[in-house]
Amino acid sequence: MTKGTGDRSTRHISVVIRRIREKTESFGVEIENYQSVGYGLSVEGRAVVKAALGARA
Protein backbone atom coordinates (compact mmCIF):
# COMPACT_ATOMS: atom_id res chain seq x y z
CA MET A 1 0.00 0.00 0.00
CA THR A 2 2.91 2.33 0.54
CA LYS A 3 6.47 2.60 -0.68
CA GLY A 4 9.16 1.69 1.80
CA THR A 5 9.97 -1.16 4.09
CA GLY A 6 7.73 -4.14 4.66
CA ASP A 7 7.28 -3.24 8.32
CA ARG A 8 5.89 0.16 7.45
CA SER A 9 3.34 -1.13 4.93
CA THR A 10 2.35 -4.01 7.22
CA ARG A 11 1.72 -1.55 10.04
CA HIS A 12 -0.31 0.65 7.71
CA ILE A 13 -2.54 -2.28 6.73
CA SER A 14 -3.04 -3.14 10.41
CA VAL A 15 -4.16 0.41 11.14
CA VAL A 16 -6.59 0.40 8.21
CA ILE A 17 -8.08 -2.95 9.29
CA ARG A 18 -8.45 -1.68 12.89
CA ARG A 19 -10.34 1.39 11.67
CA ILE A 20 -12.62 -0.73 9.48
CA ARG A 21 -13.27 -3.08 12.42
CA GLU A 22 -14.30 -0.12 14.60
CA LYS A 23 -16.81 1.01 11.98
CA THR A 24 -18.30 -2.41 11.20
CA GLU A 25 -18.57 -4.00 14.65
CA SER A 26 -21.79 -2.15 15.48
CA PHE A 27 -23.40 -3.86 12.46
CA GLY A 28 -22.32 -7.32 13.59
CA VAL A 29 -19.64 -7.64 10.94
CA GLU A 30 -16.41 -9.10 12.28
CA ILE A 31 -13.13 -9.08 10.38
CA GLU A 32 -10.95 -12.04 11.26
CA ASN A 33 -7.21 -12.46 10.85
CA TYR A 34 -6.13 -15.71 9.21
CA GLN A 35 -2.52 -16.31 10.22
CA SER A 36 -0.15 -16.24 7.23
CA VAL A 37 -3.11 -15.82 4.86
CA GLY A 38 -4.75 -12.44 5.42
CA TYR A 39 -8.08 -11.06 6.55
CA GLY A 40 -11.68 -12.08 5.93
CA LEU A 41 -15.19 -11.73 7.22
CA SER A 42 -16.52 -14.12 9.83
CA VAL A 43 -19.39 -16.42 8.82
CA GLU A 44 -21.80 -14.22 10.75
CA GLY A 45 -20.33 -11.10 9.15
CA ARG A 46 -20.78 -12.53 5.66
CA ALA A 47 -24.44 -13.27 6.45
CA VAL A 48 -25.00 -9.68 7.61
CA VAL A 49 -23.41 -8.25 4.47
CA LYS A 50 -25.32 -10.67 2.21
CA ALA A 51 -28.62 -9.74 3.87
CA ALA A 52 -27.87 -6.03 3.57
CA LEU A 53 -26.98 -6.33 -0.10
CA GLY A 54 -30.06 -8.45 -0.74
CA ALA A 55 -32.24 -5.80 0.86
CA ARG A 56 -31.00 -3.22 -1.64
CA ALA A 57 -31.70 -5.30 -4.73
Secondary structure as GFF3:
##gff-version 3
##sequence-region A 1 57
A	DSSP	alpha_helix	6	24	.	.	.	ID=ss1
A	DSSP	three_ten_helix	25	27	.	.	.	ID=ss2
A	DSSP	beta_strand	31	34	.	.	.	ID=ss3
A	DSSP	beta_strand	38	41	.	.	.	ID=ss4
A	DSSP	alpha_helix	43	56	.	.	.	ID=ss5
###
